Every structure is written in C-alpha cells, then in structure tokens.
Amino acid sequence: MEIFGSPVFDVDFLELLFRLAIDFFVAFVIIRMIYYPVHNRKDYLFTYFIFNILIFFVSYLLSGVKLQLGFAFGLFAVFGILRYRTEQLAIKEMTYLFVVIAIAIINALANKKISYAELVFTNFTIIAVTYLLEKRWLLRHETNKTILYEKIELIKPENHHLLLKDLEERTGLKIIRVSVGRIDFLRDTARVRIFYFEDENEGLSFEDNGN
C-alpha cells in the first residue's frame, strides 16, 4: 500500500526502531546515569536528549536520499557550535554535547558494511570510556555556581585575593577560581561564577537554579 508513491510500511521501519532503541539506550546511560548524577544540571539533561533524538532522525531519514557523510558532519558542526545567549557553554558540557551528537550520527548512518556487532561494540566503548573518565579516573569533579555579588570594588584585578577570601568566608567553599560576568553599576552588583571541587566540599550543597 502506498500514499503518493511512498509505502506506508516496509522493513526499513523496523530497522529504524532498532537503531533508535540502541541510540536512546546509549544516550540514556551516558546522560542520565553518568552525566546527571555528577553535574546535576536538569537544563542540560533536557538539551542533550533533544539534540540526540533530533540529530538521529535527521541523519537517518536524510541518509535514505544518499547524501554524503560530509553532509551529516556538516549538521554535526552546525549543532556543535551552538551557544545560548544566557551563558557560555562550559567545556565539559560541550564535550557531552559532542558525545550525544556523535552517538546519534554513528547509530543513524552506520551502513550495511558495518555489522551490528561492530556497532554495539562502538557504543559500548563510548559508554565505558565516558564512565571510567567521569567516575573512576577523574575523581575531582569541578562544579560551579553563579551568585549575585554586591561588593563591586572587590572585582578589580588588584583585589582578586580579597574577592576569593570574601567568597570563601561567605559560602564556606574552597574556591579554586572565579569568573566575573555582567556588572550592574546602577545597583553596584555583579554576577560572579565561582568554581570549586565537589570532593573538597562534601556535605555542602546548593540548589541548582540553572545558571
């Protein structure tokens, strides 16, 4: 049965479901079971899943019209360089974005010359390496928070040590570095992002406001 010359159902649909199941399983393990427990960023959780699924479908469906692999990686580059106007994407979050996009492309565009054993092995290797790097080998997890800071005179470069000391006394955190963002001279406030290692500040937790 066809509609406007296209079949309503064929065996390719079953292949689509199978590849989607593999892709979503791998993405779920990396995003929800490896990334989220460490970084606890719900906003990125949503973004990574949507990016992965959308790129998978775009790559898989367009592969049927025999586009070159370069086109898929062109899409990869376009999505990969995206930034949000609210903040710059941190390097680790950008790396995870790279991973979820790569997973989608691999599972969508693997052709008949690549066996499913090779495809499963590739996905398993990505999961294993991500897990080992995040959970085992890199034990010091750097995290950050953005705060509204009112002692605007301390954001000057020459007062950097005073700024660190004041922030550590107020937050109780051992801060490794700070980054000054938007400055409001009308209210004498500035948005300051503080960076610290979670394992050095056990027992202290802050509500994640998405900043």
N, CA and C of each residue as an Amber inpcrd file, in Angstrom:
protein
   633
   0.8490000  -1.1940000   0.0000000   0.0000000   0.0000000   0.0000000
   0.8880000   1.2490000   0.0000000   0.5390000   2.1780000  -0.8720000
   1.3390000   3.3920000  -0.9900000   0.4590000   4.6270000  -0.8930000
   1.0530000   5.7060000  -0.4190000   0.4030000   7.0180000  -0.3960000
   1.3210000   7.9990000  -1.1100000   0.8360000   8.5620000  -2.2240000
   1.6200000   9.4840000  -3.0490000   2.9570000   8.8580000  -3.4590000
   2.9260000   7.5700000  -3.7450000   4.1100000   6.8980000  -4.2430000
   5.0620000   6.3930000  -3.1850000   4.7690000   6.6430000  -1.9190000
   5.6260000   6.1740000  -0.8270000   4.9120000   5.0780000  -0.0560000
   5.6340000   4.0030000   0.2910000   4.9920000   2.9010000   1.0270000
   4.6050000   3.3360000   2.4300000   3.4780000   2.8030000   2.9060000
   3.0270000   3.1000000   4.2560000   3.9100000   2.4050000   5.2810000
   4.3630000   1.2050000   4.9460000   5.1870000   0.4340000   5.8810000
   6.1140000  -0.4640000   5.0890000   7.3830000  -0.5600000   5.5440000
   8.3160000  -1.5130000   4.9580000   9.3040000  -1.9550000   6.0390000
  10.2140000  -2.8340000   5.6760000  11.1430000  -3.3840000   6.6570000
  12.1140000  -2.3310000   7.1780000  12.2970000  -1.2590000   6.4390000
  13.1960000  -0.1980000   6.8990000  12.6850000   0.4460000   8.1890000
  11.3710000   0.4140000   8.3900000  10.8000000   0.9800000   9.6140000
  11.2550000   0.1820000  10.8340000  11.3300000  -1.1370000  10.7010000
  11.8060000  -1.9690000  11.8060000  13.2770000  -1.6770000  12.0990000
  14.0580000  -1.4310000  11.0570000  15.4620000  -1.0790000  11.2530000
  15.5710000   0.2590000  11.9720000  14.6940000   1.1990000  11.6000000
  14.6790000   2.4950000  12.2710000  14.4130000   2.3360000  13.7630000
  13.4160000   1.5270000  14.1070000  13.0910000   1.3130000  15.5180000
  14.2460000   0.6630000  16.2630000  14.8990000  -0.3010000  15.6190000
  16.0110000  -0.9900000  16.2580000  17.1760000  -0.0410000  16.5000000
  17.5290000   0.7400000  15.5000000  18.6380000   1.6850000  15.6470000
  18.2910000   2.7790000  16.6670000  17.0320000   3.2260000  16.6690000
  16.6060000   4.2180000  17.6380000  16.7070000   3.6680000  19.0590000
  16.3470000   2.4060000  19.2360000  16.4330000   1.7860000  20.5610000
  17.8800000   1.7460000  21.0440000  18.7990000   1.3990000  20.1500000
  20.2150000   1.3760000  20.5180000  20.6930000   2.7780000  20.8780000
  20.3480000   3.7270000  20.0250000  20.7850000   5.1110000  20.2410000
  20.2470000   5.6720000  21.5520000  18.9600000   5.4640000  21.8110000
  18.3620000   6.0280000  23.0200000  18.9190000   5.3590000  24.2710000
  19.1710000   4.0510000  24.2020000  19.7330000   3.3540000  25.3510000
  21.1170000   3.9010000  25.6900000  21.9570000   4.0630000  24.6830000
  23.3060000   4.5740000  24.9060000  23.2490000   6.0110000  25.4220000
  22.4030000   6.8370000  24.8080000  22.2670000   8.2220000  25.2580000
  21.7570000   8.2850000  26.6920000  20.8020000   7.4240000  27.0380000
  20.2480000   7.4110000  28.3930000  21.3230000   7.0590000  29.4160000
  22.1340000   6.0580000  29.1110000  23.1910000   5.6490000  30.0380000
  24.1870000   6.7920000  30.2540000  24.6100000   7.4150000  29.1680000
  25.6160000   8.4750000  29.2740000  25.0480000   9.7260000  29.9400000
  23.8440000  10.1300000  29.5230000  23.2800000  11.3890000  30.0230000
  22.7130000  11.2310000  31.4280000  21.8590000  10.2300000  31.6130000
  21.1230000  10.1240000  32.8810000  21.8990000   9.3830000  33.9630000
  22.7180000   8.4050000  33.5790000  23.3750000   7.5770000  34.5860000
  24.8340000   7.9690000  34.8430000  25.4490000   8.6550000  33.8820000
  26.8360000   9.0780000  34.0790000  26.9320000  10.5820000  34.3000000
  26.3530000  11.3700000  33.3880000  26.4790000  12.8320000  33.4760000
  25.6770000  13.4220000  34.6340000  24.3850000  13.1150000  34.7000000
  23.4970000  13.8090000  35.6390000  23.8430000  13.5940000  37.1100000
  24.1560000  12.3680000  37.5740000  24.4790000  12.1930000  38.9980000
  25.6720000  13.0260000  39.4510000  26.5830000  13.3440000  38.5290000
  27.7670000  14.1210000  38.8840000  27.5080000  15.6150000  38.8060000
  26.8660000  16.0630000  37.7280000  26.7220000  17.5010000  37.4730000
  25.3630000  18.0630000  37.8830000  24.3430000  17.2240000  37.9290000
  23.0240000  17.6360000  38.4270000  22.4750000  18.8660000  37.7100000
  22.5940000  18.8920000  36.3860000  22.0870000  20.0080000  35.5960000
  20.8700000  19.5570000  34.7930000  19.6780000  19.8980000  35.2730000
  18.4600000  19.4610000  34.6000000  18.2760000  20.1400000  33.2490000
  18.7450000  21.3890000  33.1160000  18.5970000  22.0850000  31.8470000
  19.3930000  21.3930000  30.7480000  20.6080000  20.9380000  31.0510000
  21.4050000  20.2250000  30.0670000  20.8570000  18.8270000  29.8170000
  20.2470000  18.2350000  30.8260000  19.6330000  16.9210000  30.6680000
  18.6080000  16.9630000  29.5450000  17.7640000  17.9530000  29.5700000
  16.7520000  18.1290000  28.5120000  17.4100000  18.3730000  27.1630000
  18.4030000  19.2560000  27.1370000  19.0650000  19.6330000  25.8880000
  19.7460000  18.4490000  25.2250000  20.4650000  17.6450000  26.0040000
  21.2020000  16.5260000  25.4330000  20.2700000  15.4960000  24.8040000
  19.1720000  15.1700000  25.4770000  18.2360000  14.1950000  24.9290000
  17.6050000  14.7000000  23.6280000  17.1880000  15.9640000  23.6170000
  16.5500000  16.5080000  22.4210000  17.5330000  16.5790000  21.2640000
  18.7500000  17.0340000  21.5180000  19.7750000  17.0830000  20.4770000
  20.0130000  15.6980000  19.8970000  20.1730000  14.7160000  20.7630000
  20.4640000  13.3670000  20.3120000  19.3590000  12.8100000  19.4290000
  18.1210000  12.9460000  19.8820000  16.9980000  12.3790000  19.1310000
  16.7910000  13.0990000  17.8050000  16.8430000  14.4250000  17.8180000
  16.6370000  15.1860000  16.5870000  17.7030000  14.8790000  15.5440000
  18.9690000  14.8480000  15.9700000  20.0480000  14.5890000  15.0190000
  19.9820000  13.1520000  14.5090000  19.5760000  12.2280000  15.3650000
  19.4100000  10.8450000  14.9130000  18.3920000  10.7720000  13.7890000
  17.2200000  11.3700000  13.9850000  16.1700000  11.3030000  12.9650000
  16.5760000  12.0350000  11.6900000  17.1760000  13.2190000  11.8320000
  17.6110000  13.9710000  10.6440000  18.6310000  13.1660000   9.8530000
  19.6170000  12.6100000  10.5440000  20.6650000  11.8500000   9.8660000
  20.1130000  10.5770000   9.2240000  19.2610000   9.8570000   9.9630000
  18.7390000   8.5950000   9.4430000  17.8250000   8.8150000   8.2430000
  16.9080000   9.7480000   8.3620000  15.9440000   9.9610000   7.2840000
  16.6030000  10.5360000   6.0370000  17.5730000  11.4340000   6.2190000
  18.2430000  12.0130000   5.0540000  19.2540000  11.0550000   4.4410000
  19.6820000  10.0470000   5.1950000  20.6070000   9.0640000   4.6230000
  19.9300000   8.2570000   3.5200000  18.6050000   8.2180000   3.5340000
  17.8630000   7.4850000   2.5210000  17.9210000   8.1180000   1.1520000
  18.3170000   9.3870000   1.0770000  18.4280000  10.0500000  -0.2230000
  19.8800000  10.1170000  -0.6770000  20.7330000   9.2360000  -0.0790000
  22.1140000   9.0510000  -0.4850000  22.9380000  10.3410000  -0.3910000
  22.7750000  11.0500000   0.6820000  23.6310000  12.2040000   0.9320000
  24.9930000  11.7330000   1.3990000  26.0050000  12.5340000   1.1390000
  27.3510000  12.1820000   1.5490000  27.5010000  12.3030000   3.0630000
  28.4610000  11.5540000   3.6000000  28.7170000  11.6030000   5.0360000
  29.1340000  13.0000000   5.4720000  29.7570000  13.7360000   4.5590000
  30.1640000  15.1060000   4.8750000  28.9810000  15.9880000   5.2330000
  27.8190000  15.7100000   4.6370000  26.6280000  16.4920000   4.9780000
  26.2340000  16.2570000   6.4220000  26.3060000  14.9890000   6.8650000
  25.9530000  14.6830000   8.2550000  26.8890000  15.3930000   9.2200000
  28.1850000  15.4030000   8.9080000  29.1160000  16.0780000   9.7970000
  29.0070000  17.5900000   9.6610000  28.4500000  18.0560000   8.5560000
  28.1280000  19.4810000   8.4530000  27.0420000  19.8540000   9.4470000
  26.0170000  18.9870000   9.5390000  24.9900000  19.1710000  10.5680000
  25.6050000  19.0990000  11.9540000  26.4930000  18.1400000  12.1170000
  27.1860000  17.9780000  13.3930000  27.8850000  19.2800000  13.7840000
  28.5790000  19.9000000  12.8370000  29.3070000  21.1390000  13.1210000
  28.3570000  22.2820000  13.4580000  27.2470000  22.3690000  12.7190000
  26.2830000  23.4430000  12.9680000  25.7030000  23.3390000  14.3620000
  25.2550000  22.1390000  14.7410000  24.6830000  21.9610000  16.0690000
  25.7460000  22.0700000  17.1550000  26.9560000  21.6110000  16.8320000
  28.0020000  21.5750000  17.8440000  28.5060000  22.9340000  18.2720000
  28.3930000  23.9600000  17.4040000  28.9200000  25.2770000  17.7490000
  27.8560000  26.1850000  18.3500000  26.6680000  25.6620000  18.5670000
  25.6030000  26.4810000  19.1360000  25.9590000  26.9360000  20.5440000
  25.5760000  28.1620000  20.8700000  25.7400000  28.6930000  22.2170000
  24.4100000  29.3260000  22.6270000  24.1680000  29.3660000  23.9280000
  22.9880000  30.0350000  24.4400000  23.3770000  31.4370000  24.8870000
  22.5110000  32.3960000  24.6150000  22.8160000  33.7900000  24.9230000
  22.9080000  34.0400000  26.4240000  22.2900000  33.1830000  27.2300000
  22.2960000  33.4020000  28.6740000  23.6540000  33.1340000  29.2940000
  24.4280000  32.2020000  28.7210000  25.7240000  31.8580000  29.2780000
  26.5330000  31.0800000  28.2530000  27.8380000  31.0830000  28.4410000
  28.7070000  30.2930000  27.5870000  28.7050000  28.8560000  28.0630000
  28.6870000  27.9300000  27.1140000  28.6550000  26.5180000  27.4630000
  30.0230000  26.0960000  27.9700000  30.0600000  25.4980000  29.1710000
  31.3170000  25.0580000  29.7530000  31.9280000  23.9460000  28.9150000
  33.2610000  23.7800000  29.0290000  33.9650000  22.8350000  28.1750000
  33.4850000  21.4060000  28.3900000  33.1860000  21.0140000  29.6310000
  32.7390000  19.6370000  29.8720000  31.3420000  19.4180000  29.3110000
  30.4440000  20.3930000  29.4870000  29.1110000  20.2780000  28.9060000
  29.1920000  20.2270000  27.3820000  30.1230000  20.9960000  26.8170000
  30.3140000  20.9730000  25.3700000  30.8060000  19.5980000  24.9190000
  31.6570000  18.9710000  25.7160000  32.1450000  17.6370000  25.3870000
  31.0200000  16.6150000  25.3980000  30.1420000  16.6980000  26.3990000
  28.9980000  15.7850000  26.4410000  28.0650000  16.0320000  25.2500000
  27.9190000  17.2980000  24.8540000  27.1090000  17.6010000  23.6810000
  27.7200000  16.9500000  22.4390000  29.0350000  17.0200000  22.3250000
  29.7560000  16.3570000  21.2370000  29.4720000  14.8590000  21.2500000
  29.4810000  14.2520000  22.4300000  29.2670000  12.8090000  22.5600000
  27.8650000  12.4190000  22.1020000  26.8330000  13.1330000  22.5710000
  25.4570000  12.7380000  22.2310000  25.1730000  12.9590000  20.7440000
  25.8160000  13.9740000  20.1410000  25.6530000  14.1820000  18.7050000
  26.3510000  13.0730000  17.9280000  27.5680000  12.7310000  18.3540000
  28.3170000  11.6700000  17.6820000  27.5850000  10.3390000  17.7610000
  26.9900000  10.0420000  18.9170000  26.2410000   8.7940000  19.0810000
  25.0810000   8.7330000  18.0930000  24.3710000   9.8350000  17.9700000
  23.2290000   9.8830000  17.0510000  23.6730000   9.6330000  15.6140000
  24.7740000  10.2590000  15.1990000  25.2550000  10.1040000  13.8260000
  25.7470000   8.6810000  13.5770000  26.4830000   8.1230000  14.5380000
  27.0030000   6.7610000  14.3840000  25.8620000   5.7550000  14.2260000
  24.8660000   5.8370000  15.0950000  23.7760000   4.8600000  15.0560000
  22.8270000   5.0730000  13.8860000  22.7590000   6.2920000  13.3980000
  21.8490000   6.5690000  12.2830000  22.4700000   6.2440000  10.9320000
  23.7750000   6.4590000  10.7810000  24.3930000   6.3680000   9.4610000
  25.2660000   5.1500000   9.2420000  25.3720000   4.2720000  10.2340000
  26.1430000   3.0390000  10.0280000  25.5030000   2.2390000   8.8910000
  26.2830000   1.9670000   7.8260000  25.7120000   1.2960000   6.6600000
  25.8270000  -0.2290000   6.7660000  25.4640000  -0.8900000   5.6790000
  25.4230000  -2.3550000   5.6800000  26.8130000  -2.9800000   5.7830000
  27.8650000  -2.1950000   5.4950000  29.2180000  -2.7280000   5.5900000
  29.6750000  -2.8540000   7.0440000  28.9400000  -2.2160000   7.9590000
  29.2730000  -2.2700000   9.3850000  28.3000000  -3.2250000  10.0680000
  28.8220000  -4.2700000  10.6710000  27.9660000  -5.2480000  11.3330000
  27.3840000  -4.6570000  12.6160000  26.2930000  -5.2690000  13.0810000
  25.6940000  -4.7970000  14.3210000  26.5950000  -5.1060000  15.5140000
  27.4310000  -6.1190000  15.3900000  28.4000000  -6.4020000  16.4510000
  29.3830000  -5.2350000  16.5770000  29.8410000  -4.7090000  15.4360000
  30.7480000  -3.5590000  15.4570000  30.0410000  -2.3220000  16.0030000
  28.7670000  -2.1550000  15.6390000  28.0060000  -1.0030000  16.1080000
  27.8140000  -1.0590000  17.6180000  27.4480000  -2.2210000  18.1280000
  27.2560000  -2.3790000  19.5750000  28.5820000  -2.1860000  20.3060000
  29.6640000  -2.7310000  19.7550000  30.9800000  -2.5790000  20.3770000
  31.3820000  -1.1130000  20.4440000  31.1250000  -0.3620000  19.3830000
  31.4500000   1.0720000  19.3580000  30.6780000   1.8190000  20.4310000
  29.3830000   1.5470000  20.5330000  28.5690000   2.2110000  21.5520000
  29.0140000   1.8370000  22.9590000  29.3070000   0.5570000  23.1660000
  29.7550000   0.1010000  24.4830000  31.0810000   0.7630000  24.8580000
  31.9760000   0.9010000  23.8950000  33.2640000   1.5350000  24.1620000
  33.0890000   2.9870000  24.5700000  32.1900000   3.6970000  23.9040000
  31.9290000   5.0960000  24.2570000  31.4000000   5.1940000  25.6850000
  30.4650000   4.3100000  26.0290000  29.9190000   4.3000000  27.3880000
  31.0180000   4.0000000  28.4030000  31.8300000   2.9750000  28.1240000
  32.8560000   2.5490000  29.0640000  33.9020000   3.6380000  29.2930000
  34.3640000   4.2510000  28.2170000  35.3870000   5.2960000  28.3570000
  34.8230000   6.5060000  29.0980000  33.5790000   6.9010000  28.7740000
  32.9560000   8.0280000  29.4680000  32.8110000   7.7410000  30.9590000
  32.3680000   6.5270000  31.2810000  32.1940000   6.1410000  32.6860000
  33.5280000   6.1530000  33.4330000  34.5410000   5.5660000  32.8400000
  35.8380000   5.4880000  33.5060000  36.4450000   6.8670000  33.7240000
  36.3260000   7.7210000  32.7340000  36.8910000   9.0670000  32.8680000
  36.1330000   9.8910000  33.9030000  34.8260000   9.7530000  33.9190000
  33.9950000  10.5760000  34.7950000  33.9430000  10.0450000  36.2200000
  33.8690000   8.7340000  36.3700000  33.6090000   8.1410000  37.6860000
  34.8330000   7.5590000  38.3650000  35.8310000   7.1430000  37.6090000
  36.9470000   6.4170000  38.1880000  38.2680000   7.1740000  38.1060000
  38.6430000   7.6060000  36.9170000  39.9710000   8.1920000  36.7450000
  40.0050000   9.6600000  37.1430000  38.9570000  10.4040000  36.7920000
  38.9070000  11.8250000  37.1430000  38.0380000  11.9880000  38.3740000
  38.6290000  11.7780000  39.5540000  37.8580000  11.7590000  40.7900000
  37.4880000  13.1510000  41.2760000  38.2090000  14.1510000  40.8410000
  37.9300000  15.5100000  41.2900000  36.9740000  16.1630000  40.2980000
  35.7490000  16.3660000  40.7260000  34.7150000  16.9140000  39.8550000
  34.5620000  18.4090000  40.1140000  34.9180000  19.1810000  39.1150000
  34.7820000  20.6280000  39.2520000  33.3490000  21.0320000  38.9370000
  32.7790000  21.8690000  39.7580000  31.4460000  22.3890000  39.5210000
  31.4620000  23.8870000  39.7480000  30.3680000  24.5420000  39.4320000
  30.3420000  25.9980000  39.5500000  28.9400000  26.4840000  39.8690000
  28.8740000  27.6580000  40.4450000  27.6150000  28.3290000  40.7490000
  27.7660000  29.8110000  40.4350000  26.6760000  30.4220000  40.0580000
  26.6670000  31.8620000  39.8010000  25.9440000  32.5710000  40.9370000
  26.5820000  33.5920000  41.4910000  25.9860000  34.3360000  42.5990000
  25.9410000  35.8130000  42.2470000  25.0240000  36.5320000  42.8830000
  24.9220000  37.9850000  42.7310000  25.7420000  38.6250000  43.8480000
  26.7740000  39.3580000  43.4630000  27.7560000  39.8700000  44.4200000
  27.6660000  41.3890000  44.4820000  27.6330000  41.9190000  45.7370000
  27.4040000  43.3610000  45.8970000  28.6670000  44.1730000  46.2020000
  29.7450000  43.5130000  46.6080000  30.9800000  44.2480000  46.8880000
  31.7430000  44.4580000  45.5810000  31.2390000  45.3940000  44.8020000
  31.7220000  45.5360000  43.4380000  33.1650000  46.0140000  43.3680000
  33.6360000  46.6490000  44.4370000  35.0180000  47.1270000  44.4200000
  36.0190000  45.9720000  44.4550000  35.5830000  44.7940000  44.9010000
  36.4960000  43.6610000  45.0000000  36.6790000  42.9070000  43.6860000
  35.9190000  43.2750000  42.6560000  36.0680000  42.5710000  41.3790000
  37.2340000  43.1170000  40.5690000  37.8780000  44.1580000  41.0510000
  39.0420000  44.7010000  40.3490000  40.1750000  43.6820000  40.3910000
  40.9860000  43.5990000  39.3440000  42.0830000  42.6100000  39.2970000
  43.0170000  42.6820000  40.5000000  43.3130000  43.8940000  40.9640000
  44.2400000  44.0230000  42.0890000  43.6430000  43.5380000  43.4040000
  42.3120000  43.3520000  43.4510000  41.6440000  42.8740000  44.6650000
  41.2140000  41.4110000  44.5490000  41.8290000  40.6840000  43.6170000
  41.4110000  39.3080000  43.3540000  41.5180000  38.4260000  44.6030000
  42.6030000  38.5480000  45.3350000  42.7830000  37.7120000  46.5330000
  41.7620000  38.0490000  47.6110000  41.3800000  39.3330000  47.6890000
  40.3480000  39.7270000  48.6520000  38.9790000  39.1800000  48.2420000
  38.7240000  39.1530000  46.9420000  37.4740000  38.6120000  46.4310000
  37.3580000  37.1250000  46.7680000  38.4300000  36.3680000  46.5230000
  38.4220000  34.9450000  46.8420000  38.1980000  34.7060000  48.3320000
  38.8830000  35.4770000  49.1560000  38.7700000  35.3160000  50.5990000
  37.3510000  35.6110000  51.0710000  36.7500000  36.6800000  50.5580000
  35.3930000  37.0520000  50.9710000  34.3810000  36.0040000  50.5300000
  34.5320000  35.4840000  49.3060000  33.6000000  34.4780000  48.8110000
  33.7230000  33.1700000  49.5880000  34.9290000  32.7900000  49.9380000
  35.1180000  31.5640000  50.7170000  34.5240000  31.6910000  52.1160000
  34.6590000  32.8780000  52.7250000  34.0910000  33.0850000  54.0540000
  32.5710000  33.0530000  54.0120000  31.9910000  33.5780000  52.9500000
  30.5300000  33.6370000  52.8550000  29.9240000  32.2810000  52.4920000
  30.5510000  31.5750000  51.5710000  29.9650000  30.3240000  51.0880000
  30.4450000  29.1000000  51.8490000  31.5980000  29.2000000  52.4940000
  32.1660000  28.0390000  53.1660000  32.8060000  27.0600000  52.2130000
  32.9880000  27.4640000  50.9540000  33.5730000  26.6130000  49.9350000
  35.0490000  26.9450000  49.7330000  35.8120000  25.9450000  49.3370000
  37.1920000  26.1630000  48.9450000  37.2010000  26.4300000  47.4480000
  37.2640000  27.6920000  47.0910000  37.0980000  28.1260000  45.7020000
  38.4410000  28.0860000  44.9870000  38.4280000  27.5380000  43.7670000
  39.6810000  27.4450000  43.0110000  39.8480000  28.6190000  42.0440000
  38.7420000  29.1660000  41.5700000  38.8390000  30.3520000  40.7090000
  37.4600000  30.9930000  40.5840000  37.4430000  32.2360000  40.1090000
  36.1840000  32.9480000  39.9110000  36.1860000  33.5940000  38.5300000
  35.0010000  33.8200000  38.0230000  34.8340000  34.4960000  36.7380000
  33.7560000  35.5590000  36.8950000  34.0960000  36.7940000  36.5750000
  33.1590000  37.9060000  36.7150000  32.3620000  38.0590000  35.4320000
  31.0380000  38.0690000  35.5610000  30.1660000  38.2160000  34.4040000
  29.6070000  39.6240000  34.2750000  28.2980000  39.7170000  34.1710000
  27.6470000  41.0180000  33.9640000  27.8000000  41.9090000  35.1900000
  28.1370000  43.1630000  34.9430000  28.3010000  44.1480000  36.0180000
  27.2020000  45.2040000  35.8960000  26.5140000  45.4720000  36.9960000
  25.4560000  46.4840000  37.0370000  25.9300000  47.6230000  37.9280000
  26.4020000  48.7040000  37.3080000  26.9200000  49.8260000  38.0820000
  25.8000000  50.6430000  38.7220000  24.5880000  50.5400000  38.2000000
  23.4650000  51.2520000  38.8030000  23.1130000  50.6790000  40.1690000
  23.2040000  49.3650000  40.2910000  22.8910000  48.7030000  41.5670000
  24.1500000  48.2750000  42.3240000  25.2890000  48.5510000  41.7530000
  26.5640000  48.1490000  42.3670000  26.6060000  46.6510000  42.6620000
  26.2500000  45.8580000  41.6520000  26.2770000  44.4000000  41.7810000
  26.9430000  43.7920000  40.5460000  27.3930000  42.5750000  40.6920000
  27.9880000  41.8440000  39.5810000  27.6470000  40.3710000  39.7210000
  27.5250000  39.6890000  38.5950000  27.3090000  38.2490000  38.6130000
  28.6710000  37.5670000  38.5790000  28.9440000  36.7940000  39.6160000
  30.2350000  36.1380000  39.7600000  30.0260000  34.6260000  39.7590000
  30.7490000  33.9370000  38.8940000  30.6850000  32.4800000  38.8500000
  31.8710000  31.9190000  39.6280000  31.5580000  31.0950000  40.6260000
  32.6120000  30.5000000  41.4490000  32.7960000  29.0390000  41.0460000
  34.0500000  28.5900000  41.0260000  34.3870000  27.2240000  40.6450000
  35.0430000  26.5250000  41.8320000  34.6200000  25.2940000  42.0880000
  35.1690000  24.5470000  43.2080000  35.0610000  23.0500000  42.9310000
  35.8400000  22.2530000  43.6600000  35.7980000  20.8110000  43.5270000
  34.7940000  20.2430000  44.5240000  33.8790000  19.3930000  44.0270000
  32.8440000  18.8280000  44.8860000  33.4290000  17.9530000  45.9820000
  34.4790000  17.1870000  45.6490000  35.0210000  16.2590000  46.6370000
  35.7390000  16.9710000  47.7750000  36.0930000  18.2490000  47.5710000
  36.7380000  19.0210000  48.6250000  35.7280000  19.7600000  49.4850000
  34.4750000  19.7080000  49.1020000  33.4290000  20.4310000  49.8300000
  32.2520000  19.5070000  50.1020000  32.5510000  18.2780000  50.5220000
  31.4880000  17.3240000  50.8220000  30.6450000  17.8020000  51.9900000
  29.3450000  17.5410000  51.8910000  28.4330000  17.9630000  52.9410000
  27.7870000  19.2990000  52.6590000  28.3140000  20.0340000  51.6550000
  27.7410000  21.3140000  51.2870000  27.0270000  21.1580000  49.9660000
  25.8130000  21.6390000  49.8820000  25.0530000  21.5470000  48.6470000
  24.3000000  22.8400000  48.4260000  24.1330000  23.1780000  47.1580000
  23.4060000  24.3850000  46.7660000  22.3470000  24.0210000  45.7710000
  21.2130000  24.6550000  45.8790000  20.1420000  24.3950000  44.9220000
  20.5750000  24.8790000  43.5670000  20.3720000  24.0370000  42.5580000
  20.7580000  24.3830000  41.2040000  19.6490000  25.2120000  40.5640000
  19.9820000  26.4800000  40.2500000  18.9770000  27.3610000  39.6360000
  19.1200000  27.4420000  38.1380000  19.9990000  26.5690000  37.5480000
  20.1500000  26.5490000  36.1050000  21.1530000  27.5070000  35.5790000
  21.8200000  28.3060000  36.4610000  22.8110000  29.2650000  35.9940000
  24.1520000  28.5830000  35.8030000
